[in-house]
Amino acid sequence: MRFLLPFFCLFLLAACQDNRAPDADYEDDFLLVAHQTLKRDNSDYGQDMQLQALVHNRVDDDAGGGLWIRTTLPWMRLGNGELDTRNLAMLGERAKPLRRFLDTGTLSRVEDGEITETRIADPALHQEMVERFGDKVQQLLDQATATAVPLPDDPRPGDTWQASASLWGLPKVTADYRVLARDGDRVLIALTLDGDGVTGQARMIARWPSGMPEALRLHSSLPLPEQDARLEQRLVLISQQHYPYPVQDWDVDPMQVEMYTDRTERDLREPRILPADRRQPMRDEAYVDTLLDSLEQSLFYRTDELEETRLLTEGDWTLATPLQQQASFHLTGFEGGAPDGLLLNRLSESGGFYGLASPIPSDIGRDLLVLTGDGQFDADQPVKITGTARVWTDGEPMTLKRDDPAPDAPKILDWQDRRVDLRLGGDLGHWRARPLDADGEPLPYAVVYRPDQQADTSAEVFVGRLTLGPPLDHLTLITEAPIAALRLTPLKESQRPLTFTVRPLPEDGRPGLHPGGVRHQSSPLPEVPDDTGALLEGLTLEGLDDNRLRVTGPPGLRLCTLTPEDGADFHGTPLHFVWDQGSVREDVDPGFELRTEDDKIRYFYGRELSFQARCPTEVDTVTLTREQPGCARFDGEDGVVLGDDCGAIQGLDYAALDDTGLALEPLGEDDQGVRRFWGTVKEVRLLRADGEQQRDLRADFPEVPE
């Protein structure tokens, strides 16, 4: 831990201009993610350390004349949580000096685009540290301060200059600067570091004219002669207010890069090939907007987690599924300012909409909301978070045959008989690609997305992933039949603001009957097939080799009922079939699973079981609205009572839908027998059956293995 400098960080790139930018341009919040490896000389092994931190920069008018920036670290996490500022209270008196330092922060004076002085903001604490550590205090400040970068008055691509630089964990060294690109007030700069044994490279996006950073990627190597070692560092810094794309830090830790690469290789070796009509459809912008409107009301935080120093949020998985395909988001801050004792953590963006929906059980520093550890957060009010969503909708498709000239975008990397690799994203734009056969018909296919050059851990690739636009992606399409052509559809991008209302849930996590907000579930209604006769014909018995019974079949199987023979039991406990949704990730199809009535036993040995499948011959979908309620009664915004005369298929629930067309999560019945749902019910949908067909089946379970 001693080689990591986790005490201070001023990320200030001040423009060298006669006219100072407004004070507000120098005030920002930053997210810092770093990975450091200490390697002894003549050794291939190293000691790894990870750092996550949130950094505040604020103009301090009380520090003296001129421009002074106060920098504090309200949250810092080392390693796997060995040190986390949220837990400092547990350390008692031992933690007071560190807490005192983190609270007071440092002051840095900026003159003509240069940082001329840096000191600990509390003079008494500064003096105490000088008396205790001597010259090492100044070394600490030098190595943990980003010095000013003298930007040209009007930076243009190709501009170069040389100046000193001091970045996190590095002493001041000489750096060569080169402007790579500019987009309005966003300037992309490349840095080459070389001096006093320090080597490295970086890219940063500086905001002009203030010079404050929007983003930084740094790869450096620093000698530590007193330890006969060298310190290698990979670092990502982003402005929490200004960086306009979702945060991605997957490549900061080389071990994590290897893990993701292995997962991709497995997906390529064992592709999950699906028919085109089994995939999530693209929707128009108006519908995606409706989903996003609902998403804004779908987040909740658990007050009981406060005792564990975490504030877990949870959201709506059903909303996440369609949004993950067609939209992205990034956060910008709290509406009306941050509540006392609470921080916004943009690392939560790395999991996309799925990350918002499901909290991570273990603490890995990616919670949406972070407590400062001082106990000031009052957990009884909604918290409002602002952000921006990007939405992609289909443009005009085109067909590209294998022998056609390659287009400029997307980039065709490789075209084999049953596999095509493409590069897209970034300047190439967003595209949708579908493989076609020789007749122009869609082929069943598997799709594997990953970042471009995913397996490359070199400094050049790591640093080069920072551009003014979104990152590049690598897309692979895999089929079982030859790919004669591709249907390429450019995706049109639009943006819209987001304001999330994050509501508190009771300590027991139970929302009650009127929790506010919205939460959806997967529809309880199965897909109705065109040919109901195929339901019985397509039944498949699976799992018998593992002494389990799972009955799968064509879409719409959920319409059927499976019943074991009379008297079928397991040591006196009756048997029944339970519907299971399956798992795409685990390659498990939905189907009926045989279990004991108490759902405790699902493995059976050395027996035969006869059972019957009954399916409807005709199915009608019935929609009941507030204007035409039919057999239903709507009670308030969230209540429904279904009459006995509705005639729904036995064993199937009905769906209460809101404006998104998704099914709302049921909350239970009130004292008047009204069933309440988590959101505003627009309509009710149920299925009615007419006629029945049946089939008798038998399963043989093998004996207990010897």
Buried (B, 14 or more C-beta within 10 A) or exposed (E): EEBBBBBBBBBBBBBBBEEBBEEEBBBBBBBBBBBBBBBBEEEEEBEEBBBBBBBBBBBBEEBEEEBBBBBBBBBBBBBEBEBBBBBBEEEEEEBEEBBBBBBBBBBBBBEEBBBEBBBBBBEEBBEBBBEEEEEEBEEBBBBBBBBBBBBBEEBEEEBEBEBBBBBBBBBBBBBBBBBBBBEEEBBBBBBBBEBEEBBBBBBBBBBBBBBBBBBBBBBBBBBBEEEEBBBBBBBBBBBBBBBBBBBBBBBBBBEBBEEBBEEBBEBBEEBEBEEBEEBEEBBEBEBBBBBBBBBBBBBBBBBEBBEEBBBBBBBBBBBBBBBBBBBBBBBBBBEEEBBEBBBBBBBBBBBBBEBBBBBBEEBEBBBBBBBBBBEEBEBEEBBBBBBBBBBBBBBEEEEBEBEEEEBEBBBBBEBEEBBBBBBBBBEBBBBBBBBBBEEEEBBBBBBBEBBBBBBBBEBEBBBBBBBBBBBBBBBBBBBEBEBBBBBBBBBBBEEBEBEBBBBBBEEEEEBEBEBBBBBBBEBBBBEBBEEBEBBBEBBEBBBBEEBBBBBBBBBBBBBBBBBBEEEBEBEEEEBBBEBBEBEEEEEBBBBBBBBBEEEEBBBBEEEEBEBEBBBBEEBEEBEBBEEEBBBBBBBEEBBBBBEEEBBBBEEBBBBBBBBBBBBBBBBEEEEEEBBBBBBBBBBBBBBBBEEEBEBEBEBEBEEEEE
